[in-house]
Amino acid sequence: MRVRAHRPILVAGRAVARPLRLGAREAVRWRAMAQGPEDPGAARRPAATPGRWAMLAVLCASLLLVAMDATILNVALPSLITDLRPGPLEQLWIIDIYGLVLGGLLVTSGAVGDRWGRKRLFLAGFVLFGVASVLAATAHSSAQLIGGRVLLGLGGALVMPSTLSLIRTIFTDAHERALAIGVWASVAGAGACVGPLIGGVLVEHFSWQAAFWVNVPVVVATVPAGIVLLPEYRAPQAGRLDWPGALLSVAGIVALAWGIKHVAKGSTEPADMGTLLLGVLLLALFARHQLRLDDPLLDVRLFRRGPFTAAALATLLAMLAIGAALFLISLWLQYVRGFSPSEAGLRTVPSALAMLAGSLSSPWLMHRMGVRGVLAVGLGALAAGFLLLALAPQPTTYPVVAVVLAALGLGDGLAITASASVLVSSVPAARAGQAGAVSETCYELGVGLGVALLGSIHGAVFTDRMTALPLRGPDLDEARGSVGGAAEVAHRVGGDTGAQVRAAARAAFDDALTTTAYVSAGIVVAVTVLAVCLVPRGFKVTGGH
């Protein structure tokens, strides 16, 4: 008996699938190598990819921009509101359309990368990201800016799963891969955390458009480096792309996000409720459709594994909570405490530093505590941060917020790194695009849904608390719509009335922030219990299969 197998090899910087003809004895040996030796210490390590750390630097440079763009507009929103004058709903879309589009397309783009080439998809996405940055930077209307953010999300969707799947291909040693994923997670998390700082500096010294212009030189420098350094990889036996499944996944995620956004805002309109139910139905149909395919876009059977499901949920809920927290705290720093954009951004640094520490220490902790312990500690730190914010006496002070940011950053770094390691190690190299897509979908969809869901809850409580204002007509509606609108009205009317509006807005924002923190803590506690139940005691990440 002779069997055929495929093994990816690097030739002149490219990963190629070379067919191997094996006899019966060799086939047994091949299967034994694929399953792993009984004594891991006796295994011969795969040959390391030359220049792998330079390749990681290229991937991380692109990832930094994509992650930053999820939060860079948080501190730019006040000046953007003054310039473009978007309504409350447009403000939310400007912030979260990026993450929702990116999250909706990641499953499809991960499968496209496996079939058409991960390097090719990465480079195409990053070029599109640069073009979209120019479109957003030159926007003269809310519609153009939202359109630019949509294209940025599309470009990011092509880039992000390619970064994680290429790491799976480039780093063949399990220990090096864990470290590389730790660096990857620290860059992704730090990008989201330093986005407000970089955005604040750029807005204060230039304009909100500079938050997009900053992407262009990085794209120009990174694309040639990626062409030279990165290896190409295609899944050796991948079939044709499942277009019906792709349409179901994109439509389902977008409909679900739209429905959550509007229902969380308090809408009981039949159209909004119907859109939410449609999203759930489409995603259920997508899962059923994938189960019938030999080569699915996403192997949903992976979710039958407790650690895989726990890792996906931990990523989604951790980013949902911290994404909303960074958005709301950035607004609090500027509108309630009166800091300038750069001062507000500087005061979010504790989250970035703690995120870096958590991500880089996560591989070491996983080796000693196991995945279950690291997830529990990480998610526990997130819950503690939100509980501190909720229980702190009003008016909230910055020292409390600084501790909260540090707790959120540390917890997020630990949880995201451990989750990504579990997801990537759960699949063979040929399916790494799927693992990257699941990780990035949960990451980006979590940020987008966090702003949409928790941001809408905060907005509803804020509006409810803005009562007995000495205003009428459009001024009253604008002041009750958002803290930015209240600040604009206070500046416009001036005098004692303006001071009353400003004081009421600050108190209402603080009250709404407390309510949102309670909700966030409840969400994180629930997913912590679920993760501990799903991950077996002593479970550790291995080299994958």
C-alpha positions in Angstrom: 0.0 0.0 0.0 1.2 3.5 -0.8 -0.3 6.7 0.4 0.2 10.3 -0.5 0.8 13.1 2.0 1.6 16.8 1.6 4.1 18.7 3.6 4.7 22.5 3.3 8.4 23.4 2.8 10.1 26.7 2.4 11.7 27.2 -1.0 13.3 30.6 -1.8 11.2 32.2 0.9 8.0 30.6 -0.2 6.0 27.8 1.5 5.2 25.1 -1.1 3.3 21.9 -0.8 5.5 19.0 -2.0 3.7 15.7 -2.5 5.4 12.7 -0.8 5.0 9.1 -1.9 5.3 6.9 1.1 5.3 3.1 1.5 3.4 1.4 4.3 6.3 1.5 6.8 7.0 5.2 6.0 3.3 6.0 6.3 3.2 4.6 9.8 6.3 6.7 10.7 4.7 9.8 9.2 1.5 9.3 11.2 3.5 8.8 14.4 5.4 12.0 13.7 2.2 13.9 13.1 0.7 12.6 16.3 3.8 13.4 18.4 6.2 11.1 20.2 5.4 9.5 23.5 8.4 11.3 25.0 8.3 14.9 23.9 11.9 15.4 25.0 13.0 12.8 22.5 11.4 14.6 19.5 13.6 16.2 16.9 12.6 19.8 16.6 11.5 21.0 13.1 14.0 23.2 11.3 13.6 26.8 12.3 12.5 29.3 9.6 15.4 31.7 8.9 14.6 35.3 9.6 11.5 34.4 11.5 11.9 37.2 14.0 12.2 39.8 11.2 9.0 38.3 9.7 7.3 38.7 13.1 8.4 42.4 13.2 6.7 43.0 9.8 3.5 41.3 10.9 3.4 43.2 14.2 3.9 46.6 12.4 0.8 46.0 10.4 -1.1 44.6 13.4 -0.2 47.7 15.4 -1.9 50.0 12.9 -5.0 47.8 12.6 -5.4 47.5 16.3 -4.8 51.2 16.9 -7.5 52.2 14.5 -10.1 50.5 16.7 -9.5 53.1 19.4 -7.5 56.0 17.9 -10.6 58.0 17.3 -11.8 57.8 21.0 -10.0 61.0 22.0 -10.4 62.5 18.5 -14.2 62.4 18.7 -14.7 65.8 20.4 -12.8 67.7 17.7 -14.3 65.5 15.0 -17.8 66.3 16.4 -17.0 70.0 16.2 -15.7 69.8 12.6 -18.2 67.4 11.0 -21.1 67.7 13.5 -22.3 64.1 13.3 -25.5 63.1 15.2 -25.4 60.7 18.2 -26.1 57.7 15.9 -23.4 58.8 13.4 -20.9 59.1 16.2 -21.4 55.5 17.3 -21.2 54.3 13.7 -17.9 56.3 13.1 -16.4 54.5 16.1 -17.7 51.0 15.8 -18.4 50.4 12.1 -14.7 49.6 11.7 -14.8 46.7 14.2 -18.1 45.4 13.0 -17.1 45.3 9.3 -13.7 43.8 10.3 -15.3 41.2 12.5 -17.9 40.2 9.9 -15.4 39.5 7.2 -12.7 37.7 9.2 -14.0 34.2 8.8 -14.2 34.5 5.0 -10.8 36.2 4.7 -9.2 33.5 6.8 -10.5 30.9 4.5 -9.4 33.0 1.4 -5.9 33.2 2.8 -5.7 29.4 3.3 -6.7 28.9 -0.4 -5.2 31.9 -2.3 -2.1 32.5 -0.2 -1.7 34.2 3.2 1.1 36.5 2.1 -0.9 37.7 -0.9 -3.9 38.4 1.2 -1.9 40.2 3.8 -0.2 42.5 1.3 -3.5 43.2 -0.6 -5.2 44.0 2.7 -2.5 46.3 3.9 -2.4 48.3 0.6 -6.2 48.7 0.8 -5.8 49.8 4.5 -3.4 52.6 3.3 -5.8 53.7 0.5 -8.7 53.8 3.0 -6.7 55.9 5.4 -6.3 58.5 2.7 -10.1 58.4 2.0 -10.9 58.9 5.7 -8.3 61.6 6.3 -9.7 63.7 3.5 -13.4 63.3 4.6 -15.5 66.4 4.6 -18.7 64.7 5.8 -19.8 62.0 8.2 -20.8 59.8 5.3 -17.4 59.9 3.7 -15.7 59.2 7.0 -18.0 56.2 7.7 -17.2 55.0 4.2 -13.5 55.3 4.8 -13.9 53.4 8.1 -15.8 50.6 6.2 -12.8 50.2 3.8 -10.4 50.3 6.7 -12.3 47.4 8.3 -12.2 45.5 5.0 -8.4 46.0 4.7 -8.0 45.0 8.4 -10.1 41.9 7.8 -7.6 40.8 5.1 -4.6 41.6 7.3 -5.4 40.3 10.8 -6.1 36.5 10.3 -3.0 36.4 8.0 -0.8 37.7 10.8 -1.7 34.9 13.2 -1.9 32.1 10.6 1.6 33.1 9.3 2.9 33.0 12.8 1.6 29.4 13.0 3.4 28.6 9.8 6.7 30.5 10.5 7.3 29.3 14.0 7.4 25.5 14.0 8.8 25.2 17.6 6.0 25.2 20.2 7.9 27.3 22.7 9.0 29.9 20.2 5.4 30.0 18.8 4.1 30.7 22.3 6.5 33.6 22.7 5.7 34.9 19.2 2.0 34.8 20.0 2.7 36.6 23.3 4.5 39.4 21.3 1.6 39.3 18.8 -1.0 39.7 21.6 1.0 42.4 23.3 1.2 44.4 20.1 -2.5 43.9 19.4 -3.5 44.9 22.9 -1.0 47.7 23.2 -2.2 49.1 19.9 -5.7 49.3 21.2 -4.5 50.9 24.4 -2.0 53.4 22.9 -4.5 54.4 20.2 -6.0 57.1 22.5 -2.5 58.4 23.4 -1.3 58.6 19.8 -4.7 60.0 18.7 -4.6 62.6 21.4 -1.1 63.9 20.5 -2.0 64.0 16.8 -5.3 65.7 17.3 -3.9 68.3 19.7 -0.9 69.3 17.5 -2.5 68.7 14.1 -6.1 67.6 13.6 -8.3 64.5 13.8 -7.3 63.8 10.2 -3.8 63.1 11.4 -5.1 60.0 13.1 -5.5 58.5 9.6 -2.5 60.1 7.9 -0.2 58.4 10.4 -1.1 55.0 8.8 0.2 55.9 5.3 4.0 56.0 5.9 3.9 52.8 7.9 2.0 51.1 5.0 4.5 52.4 2.5 7.5 51.1 4.5 5.9 47.7 5.5 4.6 46.5 2.2 8.0 46.3 0.5 9.5 44.6 3.6 6.6 42.1 3.5 7.2 41.3 -0.2 10.9 40.5 0.5 10.7 38.7 3.9 7.4 36.9 4.3 6.9 33.3 3.0 3.8 32.4 1.0 1.6 29.6 2.2 -1.4 27.9 0.8 -3.3 24.9 2.3 -2.1 22.0 0.2 -5.5 20.3 -0.3 -7.9 23.2 0.1 -11.0 23.1 -2.0 -13.0 25.9 -3.6 -14.2 28.8 -1.5 -17.7 28.3 -0.1 -19.4 31.5 -1.3 -22.8 30.7 0.2 -21.2 30.1 3.6 -19.3 33.3 3.2 -22.4 35.3 2.5 -24.2 33.7 5.5 -21.4 34.5 7.9 -21.0 38.1 6.8 -24.8 38.8 6.7 -25.3 37.0 10.0 -22.6 38.9 11.9 -23.6 42.3 10.5 -27.3 41.7 11.2 -26.6 40.4 14.7 -24.4 43.5 15.5 -27.0 45.9 14.0 -29.8 44.3 16.1 -27.7 44.3 19.3 -26.8 48.0 18.7 -30.3 49.2 18.4 -32.0 46.9 20.9 -29.4 47.9 23.5 -30.2 51.5 22.8 -33.7 50.8 24.0 -35.4 50.3 20.6 -38.5 48.1 20.5 -39.1 48.7 16.8 -40.1 45.5 14.9 -37.4 46.1 12.3 -34.6 46.2 14.9 -35.9 43.2 16.8 -36.4 41.3 13.5 -32.8 42.2 12.4 -31.5 40.8 15.7 -33.4 37.5 15.2 -32.4 37.4 11.5 -28.7 37.6 12.6 -29.1 34.6 15.0 -31.0 32.6 12.3 -28.4 33.3 9.6 -25.5 32.3 11.9 -27.4 29.1 12.8 -27.8 28.3 9.1 -24.1 29.1 8.6 -23.1 26.5 11.3 -25.5 23.9 9.9 -24.1 24.5 6.4 -20.5 24.2 7.5 -21.2 20.8 9.2 -22.2 19.4 5.8 -19.0 20.3 4.0 -15.7 18.4 3.8 -13.7 21.6 3.5 -15.7 24.2 5.5 -14.9 27.9 5.8 -15.0 27.3 9.6 -14.9 23.9 11.1 -17.6 24.5 13.7 -16.9 21.0 15.2 -13.9 22.7 16.9 -16.4 24.4 19.3 -17.2 21.0 20.7 -13.8 21.2 22.4 -14.2 22.9 25.8 -10.8 24.7 25.7 -11.4 26.0 22.2 -14.9 27.4 23.1 -13.6 28.8 26.3 -10.7 30.6 24.5 -13.1 32.1 21.9 -15.6 33.3 24.5 -12.8 34.7 26.7 -11.4 36.7 23.7 -14.9 38.0 22.7 -16.0 39.0 26.2 -12.7 40.4 27.3 -12.5 42.7 24.3 -16.2 43.6 24.5 -15.6 44.9 28.1 -12.3 46.6 27.6 -13.2 48.1 24.2 -16.2 49.9 25.7 -14.2 50.8 28.8 -11.5 52.5 26.8 -14.1 54.4 24.7 -16.1 55.6 27.7 -13.0 56.5 29.9 -11.5 58.5 27.0 -14.8 60.5 26.9 -14.8 60.8 30.7 -11.2 62.2 30.7 -12.1 64.9 28.2 -15.7 65.9 28.9 -15.9 65.3 32.6 -12.3 66.0 33.8 -11.6 68.5 31.1 -8.2 67.1 29.9 -6.9 67.9 26.4 -6.7 65.1 23.9 -3.0 64.4 24.5 -3.5 64.7 28.3 -6.4 62.2 28.1 -4.4 59.8 25.9 -1.4 60.0 28.3 -3.7 59.0 31.1 -4.7 55.8 29.4 -1.0 54.6 29.4 -1.5 52.3 32.5 -3.6 50.0 30.4 -1.0 49.7 27.7 1.8 49.0 30.1 -0.2 46.4 32.0 -1.3 44.8 28.8 2.3 44.5 27.7 3.2 42.9 31.0 0.3 40.5 30.9 0.9 39.4 27.3 4.6 38.8 27.7 4.3 36.9 31.0 1.4 34.8 29.8 3.5 32.0 28.0 5.6 31.6 31.2 2.5 31.5 33.4 0.7 29.0 31.1 3.7 26.6 31.4 3.4 26.7 35.2 -0.3 27.3 35.8 -1.9 25.8 32.7 -4.4 27.6 30.5 -7.2 27.3 33.0 -5.3 29.2 35.7 -4.1 32.0 33.4 -7.6 32.5 32.0 -9.1 32.6 35.5 -6.5 35.1 36.7 -6.8 37.3 33.6 -10.6 37.4 33.5 -10.6 37.8 37.3 -8.5 40.9 36.9 -10.9 42.3 34.4 -13.9 41.7 36.7 -12.0 43.3 39.6 -11.3 46.4 37.6 -14.9 46.9 36.6 -16.1 46.2 40.2 -13.7 48.9 41.5 -15.0 51.4 38.9 -18.6 50.5 39.9 -18.1 50.7 43.7 -15.9 53.8 43.7 -17.6 56.8 45.3 -18.8 59.6 42.9 -17.5 61.8 41.6 -15.0 59.3 40.1 -11.4 60.4 40.5 -8.5 59.7 38.1 -6.4 57.6 40.6 -9.3 55.2 40.7 -9.5 55.2 37.0 -5.7 54.6 36.6 -6.0 51.5 38.8 -9.0 50.3 36.8 -7.1 50.8 33.6 -4.1 48.8 34.9 -6.3 45.9 36.0 -8.1 45.9 32.7 -4.9 45.9 30.7 -3.3 43.2 32.8 -6.4 40.9 32.6 -6.8 41.5 28.9 -3.1 40.7 28.2 -3.2 37.4 30.1 -6.6 36.3 28.7 -6.0 37.2 25.1 -2.6 35.6 24.9 -3.7 32.4 26.5 -6.8 32.3 24.3 -4.8 32.9 21.1 -2.4 30.1 22.0 -5.2 27.7 22.6 -6.9 28.5 19.3 -3.8 28.4 17.1 -2.5 25.2 18.7 -5.9 23.4 18.2 -5.7 23.2 14.4 -3.1 21.8 11.9 -1.0 24.3 10.0 -3.3 23.9 6.9 -6.2 25.2 8.9 -4.4 28.0 10.7 -6.3 30.6 8.8 -9.5 29.3 10.5 -7.9 29.6 14.0 -6.7 33.1 13.1 -10.1 34.0 11.9 -11.9 32.8 15.0 -9.4 34.6 17.3 -9.5 37.9 15.3 -13.3 37.7 14.8 -13.8 37.4 18.6 -11.2 40.2 19.2 -12.6 42.8 16.7 -16.2 41.9 17.1 -15.8 42.2 20.8 -14.5 45.7 20.5 -17.2 46.7 18.1 -20.0 45.1 20.1 -18.6 46.5 23.3 -18.9 50.1 22.0 -22.3 49.3 20.5 -23.8 47.3 23.4 -22.2 48.8 26.5 -21.9 52.2 24.8 -25.6 52.2 24.0 -26.5 51.2 27.6 -24.3 54.0 28.9 -26.0 56.4 26.4 -29.5 55.3 27.5 -28.7 55.8 31.2 -27.1 59.2 30.5 -30.2 60.3 28.6 -32.4 59.1 31.4 -30.4 61.0 34.0 -30.3 64.3 32.0 -33.6 65.5 33.4 -34.9 68.9 34.6 -32.6 70.8 32.2 -33.4 74.5 31.6 -33.6 73.9 27.9 -36.3 73.5 25.2 -36.5 72.1 21.7 -33.5 71.0 19.7 -31.1 72.2 22.4 -32.7 69.9 24.9 -32.6 66.9 22.6 -29.0 67.5 21.7 -27.9 67.9 25.4 -29.7 64.7 26.4 -28.4 62.8 23.4 -24.7 62.5 24.4 -22.1 64.1 26.6 -20.5 65.6 23.5 -23.9 67.2 22.5 -24.3 68.5 26.1 -20.8 70.1 26.0 -21.7 71.7 22.6 -25.0 73.1 24.0 -23.3 74.4 27.2 -20.7 76.2 25.1 -23.3 77.7 22.8 -25.8 79.0 25.4 -23.1 80.0 28.0 -23.8 81.8 31.3 -25.5 80.1 34.2 -27.6 77.9 31.9 -24.5 76.5 30.2 -22.9 75.9 33.6 -26.0 73.9 34.7 -26.0 71.8 31.6 -22.3 71.1 32.0 -22.7 70.1 35.7 -25.7 67.9 34.9 -23.9 66.2 32.0 -20.9 65.4 34.2 -23.1 63.9 37.0 -25.1 61.9 34.5 -22.0 60.6 32.7 -20.5 59.4 36.1 -23.8 57.7 37.0 -24.0 56.0 33.6 -20.4 54.9 33.9 -21.1 53.2 37.2 -24.1 51.3 35.8 -22.1 50.2 32.7 -19.3 49.0 35.0 -21.7 46.8 36.9 -23.0 45.3 33.7 -19.4 44.7 32.4 -18.4 43.1 35.7 -21.4 40.8 35.5 -20.5 39.7 31.9 -16.9 39.0 32.8 -17.8 37.0 35.9 -20.2 34.9 33.9 -17.6 34.1 31.2 -14.9 33.4 33.9 -17.1 30.7 35.5 -17.8 29.3 32.1 -14.2 29.2 31.1 -13.2 27.5 34.3 -15.9 24.8 33.7 -14.9 24.2 30.0 -11.1 24.0 30.4 -9.9 20.8 32.2 -7.6 21.1 35.2 -4.0 20.9 34.1 -4.7 21.6 30.4 -1.6 23.0 28.7 -1.0 24.3 25.2 1.2 22.0 23.1 2.6 22.2 19.6 -0.7 21.7 17.9 -1.3 19.0 15.3 
